[in-house]
């Protein structure tokens, strides 16, 4: 009897799931406002937990997952558009950069990679540190560097990809459907942050929609304790050893004590809000522009509004990259081809091998707002 009751319960569960999905399909046809991510997560949730999501549609559902190719004539080719990646330092973005460069190299007539980099250390000729109070875009507290020029370059590159101008002309032999290259755009290094970008992304998305061109924006976030360790190793230890200009301007020993002293509370929220990477910023601005609980809640709201996808570092190879390749190419076998080339193993420092529980607890306490954002992302976007 229990077996029959269990079978009956499972049948009802799947029936409810099917009805719910049919409802979502109706929403897509009527309004075009339910994302493929939501369909995927529904079935993943049913398969792994046996539960149908209790909540209805997301608060701000993203547009239907776009396609950056057309194969209506039997030959798949690029249709132009923009893929925008907001790369917070040490979240796994170098792998995305490698992917973008590989796509451009293998398809030069159809895809164009561009990195937007605002080098703060070059803004003042007399010092690598930026100490002047910000004057332009004063809503963003941190130094502005060459922000005006950075934004002009972004506007021009995005409009060229959407409109298909002469400076974005294609090769004669490219499989291109409408004389437009797809722009693979990485924002990494200095401002702007989401404080400024949210309204700009909305503008670019509307321009894309008006011209029938796809637009996809995404970013990555990392588990906060892992992030603090990785950030410390690169920007405070390895980077300074190499004497690179974009390092943090402080020297700490590669020890647990150094890790705790160097960790800035809720650094990922800070970088989402103000600038994607410090790019030579003076450390005094961490205190001057420190983020609050409200700042981080608002920053996550801006991310939800602006981004079609927010991935996690640990889900990079299983969620974010497969999704990117799926929207960029008709052939899903490219997923396996790329992943073979980009499996990375991080080197561990000696101090990592025996981190004390008290150190981990202190790191967790310093990153409560980052942890909140990370938990929201895991709940809303990730299947891990």
LUMTOR-701400 format. One record per residue (C-alpha): residue in one letter; y, z, x. Coordinates in steps of 0.05 Angstrom, whole numbers, padded with zeros to 5 digits, always signed. Layout:
<pts>
AYZX;...
</pts>
This chain:
<pts>
X+00000+00000+00000;X+00048+00017+00057;X+00035-00051+00088;X+00053-00087+00024;X+00115-00044+00016;X+00136-00061+00087;X+00125-00136+00075;X+00165-00132+00011;X+00222-00096+00047;X+00223-00148+00103;X+00223-00205+00052;X+00282-00174+00017;X+00319-00166+00083;X+00311-00239+00101;X+00330-00261+00031;X+00394-00221+00036;X+00407-00251+00105;X+00398-00322+00079;X+00444-00309+00020;X+00496-00279+00067;X+00494-00339+00114;X+00500-00387+00055;X+00562-00348+00034;X+00591-00357+00104;X+00576-00431+00104;X+00614-00436+00039;X+00673-00401+00073;X+00671-00451+00130;X+00672-00510+00083;X+00729-00482+00042;X+00772-00450+00095;X+00744-00468+00164;X+00754-00397+00188;X+00685-00369+00206;X+00663-00377+00278;X+00595-00400+00304;X+00595-00334+00342;X+00589-00296+00277;X+00530-00339+00254;X+00495-00327+00320;X+00507-00252+00319;X+00481-00247+00248;X+00413-00276+00266;X+00410-00239+00332;X+00423-00174+00294;X+00369-00189+00243;X+00318-00208+00296;X+00331-00149+00343;X+00348-00092+00296;X+00323-00114+00228;X+00393-00101+00200;X+00444-00146+00167;X+00516-00130+00187;X+00545-00080+00138;X+00615-00106+00145;X+00637-00172+00116;X+00678-00224+00154;X+00715-00203+00216;X+00786-00179+00209;X+00813-00241+00244;X+00756-00292+00246;X+00766-00345+00299;X+00764-00420+00284;X+00697-00456+00280;X+00670-00465+00351;X+00700-00531+00376;X+00666-00591+00409;X+00699-00623+00470;X+00655-00685+00467;X+00640-00740+00418;X+00574-00779+00415;X+00585-00816+00350;X+00573-00883+00385;X+00511-00858+00421;X+00547-00842+00486;X+00573-00772+00496;X+00644-00768+00525;X+00703-00722+00531;X+00755-00720+00475;X+00807-00681+00514;X+00833-00612+00494;X+00843-00546+00530;X+00795-00491+00552;X+00838-00432+00573;X+00808-00375+00613;X+00848-00311+00623;X+00815-00284+00687;X+00824-00210+00698;X+00808-00194+00771;X+00736-00171+00786;X+00706-00187+00718;X+00664-00246+00741;X+00717-00299+00738;X+00700-00331+00805;X+00635-00355+00773;X+00674-00388+00717;X+00720-00419+00769;X+00659-00448+00804;X+00634-00475+00738;X+00701-00508+00723;X+00705-00540+00792;X+00634-00566+00787;X+00648-00597+00720;X+00711-00631+00747;X+00675-00655+00809;X+00617-00685+00770;X+00661-00714+00715;X+00728-00731+00748;X+00751-00779+00694;X+00739-00732+00637;X+00755-00661+00661;X+00812-00632+00701;X+00811-00562+00731;X+00876-00524+00741;X+00890-00453+00764;X+00956-00420+00744;X+00976-00374+00801;X+01041-00334+00804;X+01043-00307+00876;X+01086-00245+00873;X+01084-00234+00948;X+01122-00299+00959;X+01178-00282+00911;X+01218-00242+00962;X+01223-00271+01032;X+01239-00205+01066;X+01180-00166+01041;X+01109-00178+01016;X+01121-00122+00965;X+01160-00132+00902;X+01207-00074+00889;X+01262-00105+00847;X+01267-00084+00774;X+01244-00140+00728;X+01300-00181+00697;X+01266-00240+00662;X+01218-00229+00603;X+01237-00156+00606;X+01184-00138+00553;X+01135-00144+00611;X+01147-00085+00657;X+01116-00112+00721;X+01151-00159+00771;X+01159-00229+00746;X+01153-00270+00810;X+01159-00345+00793;X+01145-00335+00719;X+01193-00387+00693;X+01163-00441+00738;X+01092-00417+00721;X+01105-00423+00647;X+01136-00492+00654;X+01075-00516+00693;X+01029-00487+00640;X+01067-00520+00583;X+01067-00587+00618;X+00993-00586+00635;X+00971-00564+00566;X+01015-00615+00530;X+00989-00670+00575;X+00917-00653+00556;X+00933-00648+00483;X+00977-00710+00478;X+00945-00753+00532;X+01005-00773+00575;X+01007-00820+00634;X+01003-00763+00685;X+00936-00745+00654;X+00910-00816+00653;X+00835-00827+00657;X+00791-00868+00702;X+00770-00936+00675;X+00696-00919+00681;X+00700-00850+00648;X+00664-00837+00582;X+00729-00817+00549;X+00740-00825+00475;X+00815-00821+00466;X+00849-00827+00534;X+00853-00752+00544;X+00822-00708+00597;X+00797-00639+00578;X+00837-00587+00616;X+00797-00529+00645;X+00852-00478+00656;X+00845-00413+00694;X+00901-00362+00689;X+00893-00316+00749;X+00945-00283+00794;X+01008-00248+00772;X+01043-00253+00705;X+01039-00274+00649;X+00997-00223+00614;X+00978-00220+00541;X+01046-00190+00522;X+01075-00259+00535;X+01014-00304+00525;X+00996-00284+00454;X+01053-00323+00423;X+01045-00381+00471;X+00971-00388+00457;X+00986-00390+00383;X+01036-00446+00395;X+00987-00486+00438;X+00932-00477+00387;X+00977-00504+00332;X+00997-00563+00375;X+00923-00578+00387;X+00908-00573+00314;X+00965-00620+00296;X+00938-00673+00343;X+00865-00663+00326;X+00848-00638+00396;X+00801-00579+00410;X+00827-00514+00439;X+00785-00455+00463;X+00811-00391+00496;X+00768-00337+00525;X+00766-00278+00574;X+00718-00228+00604;X+00716-00152+00609;X+00671-00108+00651;X+00638-00040+00641;X+00693+00007+00666;X+00655+00048+00718;X+00624-00014+00748;X+00692-00046+00747;X+00726+00012+00784;X+00674+00009+00840;X+00677-00067+00847;X+00753-00068+00846;X+00757-00013+00899;X+00709-00048+00945;X+00746-00114+00943;X+00820-00098+00937;X+00822-00034+00978;X+00767-00045+01030;X+00744-00117+01041;X+00812-00148+01024;X+00851-00104+01072;X+00800-00115+01127;X+00814-00189+01121;X+00889-00176+01117;X+00898-00219+01055;X+00967-00219+01022;X+00944-00203+00952;X+00909-00137+00969;X+00928-00070+00941;X+00981-00039+00988;X+00943+00024+01004;X+00887+00040+01053;X+00828+00083+01032;X+00761+00098+01066;X+00700+00069+01032;X+00677+00136+01006;X+00672+00171+00939;X+00737+00207+00953;X+00771+00141+00969;X+00743+00110+00905;X+00772+00166+00862;X+00839+00166+00898;X+00847+00091+00892;X+00825+00083+00819;X+00883+00069+00772;X+00868+00095+00702;X+00851+00040+00652;X+00865-00016+00701;X+00833-00070+00659;X+00879-00054+00600;X+00938-00056+00649;X+00917-00125+00674;X+00905-00152+00605;X+00973-00129+00582;X+01017-00145+00642;X+00986-00194+00692;X+00916-00221+00707;X+00916-00199+00780;X+00963-00158+00822;X+00977-00217+00869;X+01015-00172+00918;X+01048-00126+00868;X+01075-00061+00896;X+01031-00002+00873;X+01091+00036+00847;X+01089-00008+00785;X+01023+00023+00764;X+01061+00087+00749;X+01123+00053+00724;X+01084+00009+00675;X+01024+00053+00660;X+00988+00039+00595;X+00980+00087+00537;X+00928+00092+00483;X+00974+00053+00436;X+00986+00000+00489;X+00911-00012+00497;X+00899-00014+00421;X+00954-00065+00415;X+00928-00104+00475;X+00859-00109+00444;X+00890-00132+00379;X+00927-00186+00418;X+00861-00207+00451;X+00827-00212+00383;X+00883-00254+00356;X+00888-00301+00415;X+00817-00308+00442;X+00760-00347+00411;X+00712-00308+00454;X+00713-00244+00495;X+00652-00239+00540;X+00625-00184+00584;X+00609-00189+00658;X+00537-00170+00647;X+00531-00223+00593;X+00563-00278+00635;X+00499-00318+00648;X+00466-00305+00581;X+00525-00312+00533;X+00591-00338+00560;X+00568-00394+00606;X+00516-00422+00558;X+00569-00422+00503;X+00619-00458+00547;X+00570-00511+00567;X+00548-00519+00495;X+00619-00535+00472;X+00634-00579+00532;X+00571-00622+00534;X+00523-00652+00485;X+00465-00639+00533;X+00445-00566+00534;X+00401-00576+00595;X+00464-00570+00637;X+00460-00495+00624;X+00397-00489+00666;X+00424-00536+00719;X+00486-00493+00730;X+00454-00424+00726;X+00406-00441+00783;X+00466-00453+00828;X+00506-00391+00810;X+00461-00331+00814;X+00500-00280+00854;X+00478-00213+00881;X+00534-00164+00899;X+00530-00127+00965;X+00527-00052+00957;X+00567-00005+01001;X+00533+00057+01030;X+00575+00105+00987;X+00548+00071+00924;X+00476+00091+00938;X+00487+00164+00922;X+00546+00172+00876;X+00551+00243+00850;X+00548+00255+00775;X+00616+00289+00780;X+00646+00225+00810;X+00618+00183+00752;X+00646+00233+00702;X+00715+00230+00734;X+00715+00154+00733;X+00695+00155+00660;X+00751+00204+00643;X+00801+00160+00679;X+00781+00098+00639;X+00776+00122+00567;X+00821+00066+00540;X+00784+00013+00579;X+00719+00041+00553;X+00746+00037+00481;X+00764-00037+00490;X+00697-00051+00524;X+00659-00017+00467;X+00697-00057+00415;X+00681-00122+00452;X+00607-00104+00457;X+00604-00088+00383;X+00642-00149+00360;X+00621-00204+00408;X+00561-00186+00451;X+00486-00184+00435;X+00471-00140+00495;
</pts>
